[in-house]
Amino acid sequence: MNVVITGSSGLIGSALMPRLSRNGHTIRRLVRGARAEGAARWNPDDGWLDESPLAGADAVVHLAGETIATGRWTAARKARIRDSRVRGTGLLTRALVKLDRKPRVLVSASAVGIYGTRGDEVVDERSAPGQGFLAEVCSQWEAATRPATDAGIRVVNPERHGGRARENAAAVPTGTRRRHGVGKAVHELDRNRRRGRGDRASPAR
């Protein structure tokens, strides 16, 4: 399949790229920095992207976003964390829905922070968003994919694994995030490859 990836140099993207190549997928990257070989550029802050890689894409894996793992969460930093996710997702989604031949699936990152802190309550992908900064960011982040769902693109948010809310509120270990993110993305792309283009399944969270 032809797969477009944003955030290819990040924690999950850098591990996902070689896995997809081994599985026989053709990868096209959207990058923010200087143009790299085999990559097209985009800039969510300025609201533009090179739409050429999207033409003929069977799937899009959207992982781009300001890291939350380092640095102090000043007001300016929080704005970057939110805007890099919400604006970037909105820009990409608007471009996808305009395509005559739309991708079958959009795998768009989210985070367990959407559940907030709920003590020992057990949460899963059906649980409602919680309270707090990360929960609000994640809710807006996922909402930005809604036009894709409305256009018939199956949307998957791969990092919404469950557990106890007290555990989810804590920092998830890097290795766990990488394994879960890569595994979920690979699963969804392989699932998509097995389905025919005529199948427009109900969106998955």
N, C-alpha and C positions, 0 to 999 in steps of 0.2 A: 504494500500500500504506500501511497504518497502521504507522508506525515509532516506537518509543519509544527515546529517547536519554538516557543519563546522560553526564556530563562534557561537556555541550554548549558550555560556555564555555572549554574547554581548547584546546590547540594543534590537535588534529585535529578536535574537535567543532565549533569555531567556523568552520572551513573546510568541514566536511561539511554543516552545516545548510543554507546557501544552495544547495549542489549538489543536495541531496535535494529541496528545494523546486522548483528548476528542473526536476527530473525528474518532478515530479507527485506526490511522496509527501506524505502527511499526517503531520506531525511532532508527537509528544507528548514533552515533556521531564520528566525527573525531576531536581529540583535540591535542593541541600543548604541553600541560603540562604533569604532571605525569598521568599515566594511571588511569582512573576512571572506576567505574563499568559500564559495558555496552558500553564502549567507546574504540576506537582504536586510535593509535597515528599517527601523521604526523609532519613533520618539513619542511616547504617550503624553509626556509633559506638554509638547507642542501640538499634539493632536494629529499627527500624520504617520502613515506607514506606507511602505512599498507593498502594494497588493499583489504583485506578480507571483509570489510564491503560493498564494492562496488558490490560484487558478488550477483546477484539477486535483486539489487536495482531497484525500479520502478521510483524513482525520486531522484534528488540531489538538496539540497538547500545550496548554497555556500555564506556565509555571513562573512567569516573571513577577517580581515584587521586591520591594525594599526589605532587606533582612531585618528580623526582629531580635536576632540572637545577640547582637553586640551594640554597645553604645547606650547612653542615657536617653530615656524617653522624654525629651523636651517637647514643648508644644510643636516646634518646627519638625522634630523627628516624627512625632505622631502623624502630622499632616502628610509627610512623605510616605509613611507606612500605608496610610489610608489611600492617598491619591495614586500611588504607584499600582495599587491593586484595582481600585474602582475605575479610575480613568483608563488604565491600560486594558482592562477587560471590556469596558464599554466600547473603546475604539476598535478593538479586535472583533467584537461581536457585531458591531454595525457593519464592518467590512464583510463579514461572513454572510450576513443575511442578504446582502446585495448580489451575491454571486448567482449566476444562472445555475451552475452545478455546485450545490452546497456540499460540504463535508457531511459524512454520516454521523460523526460524533465529535463533540468538543469536550475534551478532558481538561477541566479548569480547576486548578488547585483551590483548596479551601484550608481550613485548619481546625483542630479540636478546640481552639479558643472560642469557637462559636457557641459552645455550651456554657461558657462562664464558669463560675465556682458555685457548686451546689452540694457541698459536703459529700456524703456517701451515696447520693442518688446515682443510680446506674443509668447511663444515657447511651443511645445508639443513633443511627442515622435518621430515625423518625422523630427524635426529640426536638422540641422547640428551642430556638436560640435563647441564650442566657442574657445576663446583664454585664455591662462593663465595656471598656474600650475595644478589646479584641473581638468580643461577641458582636458589637456594632459594626466593626470593620468587616468581619466575615459575612454578616448578613447583607451588607451593601455590596460586597464582593460577589456573592452568589446571585444577588438580585440583578447585577449587571449582565448576567448571562441570559436573562429572561427572554430578550428578543430572539435569541438563538432557539430556545425551546419553542417559542411561538411560531418560528419559521420551519419547524419540523426537524431541527437538529437535536439529536440526543445529547443531553448534557450530563456529565458525570463529575462529581466533586470528590476526588479520591482520598483526601486526607481527613475525612469525617469519621474515622473509626471511633468506636465507643469505649465503654469502660466506666469506671466511677468518676463522677464529676470532679472529685477532689484530686484524682490523679491527672485528669485531663487539664486541669487548671495549671498544673506544674509544667515545667519545661519537659517536653518529650525528648528522650535521648536522640542524639543525632543519627546514630545507626538505625534506630527504630524508624525514625521518620524517613530515612533514605530507603530502607527495605520496603516499608509499606507503600511509599509513593511510587517507587519503581514497579513493584509487584502489581499494584492496582492499575497503573497505566498500561503495563504490558497485557494484563488480563483483559482490559477493556478494548485495546486495539486488536488483540487476537480474536476476541468475541466479535468485533466489528468485521473482521476479515471473513469470518465464517458466515455472516449474514449477507443476504442479497441487498442491493441498493433499493429495492422496492419496499423493504421492511422499515417502517418508521415506528419503532417501538416507543412506548411511553418513556418520558425522560426519567433517568435514574439520578438520585442524589449521591 
